[in-house]
Amino acid sequence: MKKVINKKTYNTETATEVKRNTVSFFGDPLGYEEVLYKTAKGDFFVYGVGGEESKYAEETIIALTAKDAKEF
């Protein structure tokens, strides 16, 4: 997935995966997966996808600060 936020491009295909968090199982409406990525320029973002009742009901990318990424 690719998304531009504040003139910065975040792309799951070109960034490096740092950490993955999976909640529940595939098919659970409350389950989701979030993946922390780092771009070549050092920016961090989370890619999230999940069931229809989860916090990632729609596939999304969220930009993070370095501090937030460390807490992730």
Rosetta constraint file for C-alpha pairs under 8 A:
AtomPair CA 1 CA 11 HARMONIC 5.78 0.50
AtomPair CA 1 CA 12 HARMONIC 5.49 0.50
AtomPair CA 1 CA 13 HARMONIC 7.09 0.50
AtomPair CA 2 CA 9 HARMONIC 7.07 0.50
AtomPair CA 2 CA 10 HARMONIC 5.62 0.50
AtomPair CA 2 CA 11 HARMONIC 4.25 0.50
AtomPair CA 2 CA 12 HARMONIC 6.47 0.50
AtomPair CA 2 CA 13 HARMONIC 7.97 0.50
AtomPair CA 3 CA 9 HARMONIC 5.83 0.50
AtomPair CA 3 CA 10 HARMONIC 5.33 0.50
AtomPair CA 3 CA 11 HARMONIC 6.54 0.50
AtomPair CA 3 CA 61 HARMONIC 6.82 0.50
AtomPair CA 4 CA 8 HARMONIC 5.36 0.50
AtomPair CA 4 CA 9 HARMONIC 4.38 0.50
AtomPair CA 4 CA 10 HARMONIC 6.12 0.50
AtomPair CA 5 CA 9 HARMONIC 6.49 0.50
AtomPair CA 5 CA 10 HARMONIC 7.60 0.50
AtomPair CA 5 CA 63 HARMONIC 7.36 0.50
AtomPair CA 10 CA 15 HARMONIC 7.61 0.50
AtomPair CA 10 CA 39 HARMONIC 7.20 0.50
AtomPair CA 10 CA 45 HARMONIC 7.20 0.50
AtomPair CA 10 CA 61 HARMONIC 7.65 0.50
AtomPair CA 11 CA 15 HARMONIC 6.06 0.50
AtomPair CA 11 CA 39 HARMONIC 7.92 0.50
AtomPair CA 12 CA 16 HARMONIC 7.73 0.50
AtomPair CA 12 CA 37 HARMONIC 7.28 0.50
AtomPair CA 12 CA 47 HARMONIC 7.50 0.50
AtomPair CA 14 CA 39 HARMONIC 7.35 0.50
AtomPair CA 15 CA 37 HARMONIC 5.96 0.50
AtomPair CA 15 CA 38 HARMONIC 5.57 0.50
AtomPair CA 15 CA 39 HARMONIC 4.55 0.50
AtomPair CA 15 CA 40 HARMONIC 6.51 0.50
AtomPair CA 16 CA 37 HARMONIC 5.39 0.50
AtomPair CA 16 CA 38 HARMONIC 5.27 0.50
AtomPair CA 16 CA 39 HARMONIC 6.36 0.50
AtomPair CA 16 CA 40 HARMONIC 7.84 0.50
AtomPair CA 17 CA 35 HARMONIC 6.96 0.50
AtomPair CA 17 CA 36 HARMONIC 6.06 0.50
AtomPair CA 17 CA 37 HARMONIC 4.51 0.50
AtomPair CA 17 CA 38 HARMONIC 6.57 0.50
AtomPair CA 18 CA 35 HARMONIC 7.50 0.50
AtomPair CA 18 CA 36 HARMONIC 5.43 0.50
AtomPair CA 18 CA 37 HARMONIC 5.33 0.50
AtomPair CA 18 CA 38 HARMONIC 6.73 0.50
AtomPair CA 19 CA 35 HARMONIC 5.82 0.50
AtomPair CA 19 CA 36 HARMONIC 5.14 0.50
AtomPair CA 19 CA 37 HARMONIC 7.28 0.50
AtomPair CA 20 CA 33 HARMONIC 7.31 0.50
AtomPair CA 20 CA 34 HARMONIC 5.98 0.50
AtomPair CA 20 CA 35 HARMONIC 4.42 0.50
AtomPair CA 20 CA 36 HARMONIC 6.31 0.50
AtomPair CA 21 CA 33 HARMONIC 5.72 0.50
AtomPair CA 21 CA 34 HARMONIC 5.32 0.50
AtomPair CA 21 CA 35 HARMONIC 6.27 0.50
AtomPair CA 22 CA 31 HARMONIC 7.75 0.50
AtomPair CA 22 CA 32 HARMONIC 6.07 0.50
AtomPair CA 22 CA 33 HARMONIC 4.40 0.50
AtomPair CA 22 CA 34 HARMONIC 6.54 0.50
AtomPair CA 23 CA 31 HARMONIC 5.25 0.50
AtomPair CA 23 CA 32 HARMONIC 5.33 0.50
AtomPair CA 23 CA 33 HARMONIC 6.17 0.50
AtomPair CA 24 CA 28 HARMONIC 6.77 0.50
AtomPair CA 24 CA 30 HARMONIC 7.63 0.50
AtomPair CA 24 CA 31 HARMONIC 4.86 0.50
AtomPair CA 24 CA 32 HARMONIC 6.99 0.50
AtomPair CA 25 CA 31 HARMONIC 6.05 0.50
AtomPair CA 25 CA 32 HARMONIC 7.86 0.50
AtomPair CA 26 CA 31 HARMONIC 6.95 0.50
AtomPair CA 26 CA 32 HARMONIC 7.94 0.50
AtomPair CA 27 CA 31 HARMONIC 7.39 0.50
AtomPair CA 27 CA 51 HARMONIC 6.77 0.50
AtomPair CA 28 CA 51 HARMONIC 6.10 0.50
AtomPair CA 29 CA 50 HARMONIC 7.40 0.50
AtomPair CA 29 CA 51 HARMONIC 4.04 0.50
AtomPair CA 29 CA 52 HARMONIC 5.21 0.50
AtomPair CA 29 CA 53 HARMONIC 5.12 0.50
AtomPair CA 29 CA 54 HARMONIC 6.37 0.50
AtomPair CA 30 CA 50 HARMONIC 7.31 0.50
AtomPair CA 30 CA 51 HARMONIC 5.47 0.50
AtomPair CA 30 CA 52 HARMONIC 6.95 0.50
AtomPair CA 30 CA 53 HARMONIC 4.94 0.50
AtomPair CA 30 CA 54 HARMONIC 4.34 0.50
AtomPair CA 30 CA 55 HARMONIC 7.85 0.50
AtomPair CA 31 CA 50 HARMONIC 5.73 0.50
AtomPair CA 31 CA 51 HARMONIC 5.56 0.50
AtomPair CA 31 CA 53 HARMONIC 7.94 0.50
AtomPair CA 31 CA 54 HARMONIC 5.93 0.50
AtomPair CA 32 CA 48 HARMONIC 7.23 0.50
AtomPair CA 32 CA 49 HARMONIC 5.72 0.50
AtomPair CA 32 CA 50 HARMONIC 3.79 0.50
AtomPair CA 32 CA 51 HARMONIC 6.14 0.50
AtomPair CA 32 CA 54 HARMONIC 6.30 0.50
AtomPair CA 32 CA 55 HARMONIC 7.51 0.50
AtomPair CA 32 CA 56 HARMONIC 6.50 0.50
AtomPair CA 33 CA 48 HARMONIC 5.78 0.50
AtomPair CA 33 CA 49 HARMONIC 5.60 0.50
AtomPair CA 33 CA 50 HARMONIC 6.07 0.50
AtomPair CA 34 CA 46 HARMONIC 6.34 0.50
AtomPair CA 34 CA 47 HARMONIC 5.54 0.50
AtomPair CA 34 CA 48 HARMONIC 4.30 0.50
AtomPair CA 34 CA 49 HARMONIC 6.57 0.50
AtomPair CA 35 CA 46 HARMONIC 5.40 0.50
AtomPair CA 35 CA 47 HARMONIC 5.18 0.50
AtomPair CA 35 CA 48 HARMONIC 6.48 0.50
AtomPair CA 36 CA 44 HARMONIC 7.08 0.50
AtomPair CA 36 CA 45 HARMONIC 5.83 0.50
AtomPair CA 36 CA 46 HARMONIC 4.52 0.50
AtomPair CA 36 CA 47 HARMONIC 6.57 0.50
AtomPair CA 36 CA 69 HARMONIC 7.42 0.50
AtomPair CA 36 CA 72 HARMONIC 7.73 0.50
AtomPair CA 37 CA 44 HARMONIC 5.63 0.50
AtomPair CA 37 CA 45 HARMONIC 5.38 0.50
AtomPair CA 37 CA 46 HARMONIC 6.12 0.50
AtomPair CA 37 CA 47 HARMONIC 7.61 0.50
AtomPair CA 38 CA 42 HARMONIC 5.88 0.50
AtomPair CA 38 CA 43 HARMONIC 5.55 0.50
AtomPair CA 38 CA 44 HARMONIC 4.52 0.50
AtomPair CA 38 CA 45 HARMONIC 6.59 0.50
AtomPair CA 39 CA 43 HARMONIC 5.20 0.50
AtomPair CA 39 CA 44 HARMONIC 6.35 0.50
AtomPair CA 43 CA 63 HARMONIC 7.95 0.50
AtomPair CA 43 CA 64 HARMONIC 7.59 0.50
AtomPair CA 43 CA 65 HARMONIC 7.50 0.50
AtomPair CA 43 CA 66 HARMONIC 7.40 0.50
AtomPair CA 44 CA 63 HARMONIC 6.19 0.50
AtomPair CA 44 CA 64 HARMONIC 5.31 0.50
AtomPair CA 44 CA 65 HARMONIC 6.54 0.50
AtomPair CA 44 CA 66 HARMONIC 6.60 0.50
AtomPair CA 44 CA 69 HARMONIC 6.45 0.50
AtomPair CA 45 CA 61 HARMONIC 6.63 0.50
AtomPair CA 45 CA 62 HARMONIC 5.44 0.50
AtomPair CA 45 CA 63 HARMONIC 4.28 0.50
AtomPair CA 45 CA 64 HARMONIC 5.10 0.50
AtomPair CA 45 CA 69 HARMONIC 7.65 0.50
AtomPair CA 46 CA 61 HARMONIC 5.58 0.50
AtomPair CA 46 CA 62 HARMONIC 5.17 0.50
AtomPair CA 46 CA 63 HARMONIC 6.50 0.50
AtomPair CA 46 CA 64 HARMONIC 7.22 0.50
AtomPair CA 47 CA 59 HARMONIC 7.55 0.50
AtomPair CA 47 CA 60 HARMONIC 5.81 0.50
AtomPair CA 47 CA 61 HARMONIC 4.54 0.50
AtomPair CA 47 CA 62 HARMONIC 6.58 0.50
AtomPair CA 48 CA 56 HARMONIC 5.65 0.50
AtomPair CA 48 CA 59 HARMONIC 5.81 0.50
AtomPair CA 48 CA 60 HARMONIC 5.37 0.50
AtomPair CA 48 CA 61 HARMONIC 6.37 0.50
AtomPair CA 49 CA 56 HARMONIC 4.92 0.50
AtomPair CA 49 CA 57 HARMONIC 6.56 0.50
AtomPair CA 49 CA 58 HARMONIC 6.27 0.50
AtomPair CA 49 CA 59 HARMONIC 4.57 0.50
AtomPair CA 49 CA 60 HARMONIC 6.62 0.50
AtomPair CA 50 CA 54 HARMONIC 5.86 0.50
AtomPair CA 50 CA 55 HARMONIC 7.33 0.50
AtomPair CA 50 CA 56 HARMONIC 4.97 0.50
AtomPair CA 50 CA 57 HARMONIC 5.32 0.50
AtomPair CA 50 CA 58 HARMONIC 7.08 0.50
AtomPair CA 50 CA 59 HARMONIC 7.27 0.50
AtomPair CA 51 CA 56 HARMONIC 7.05 0.50
AtomPair CA 51 CA 57 HARMONIC 5.40 0.50
AtomPair CA 52 CA 56 HARMONIC 7.73 0.50
AtomPair CA 52 CA 57 HARMONIC 4.53 0.50
AtomPair CA 52 CA 58 HARMONIC 7.60 0.50
AtomPair CA 53 CA 57 HARMONIC 5.98 0.50
AtomPair CA 56 CA 60 HARMONIC 7.00 0.50
AtomPair CA 64 CA 68 HARMONIC 5.80 0.50
AtomPair CA 64 CA 69 HARMONIC 6.03 0.50
AtomPair CA 65 CA 69 HARMONIC 6.16 0.50
AtomPair CA 66 CA 70 HARMONIC 6.20 0.50
AtomPair CA 67 CA 71 HARMONIC 6.47 0.50
AtomPair CA 68 CA 72 HARMONIC 6.22 0.50
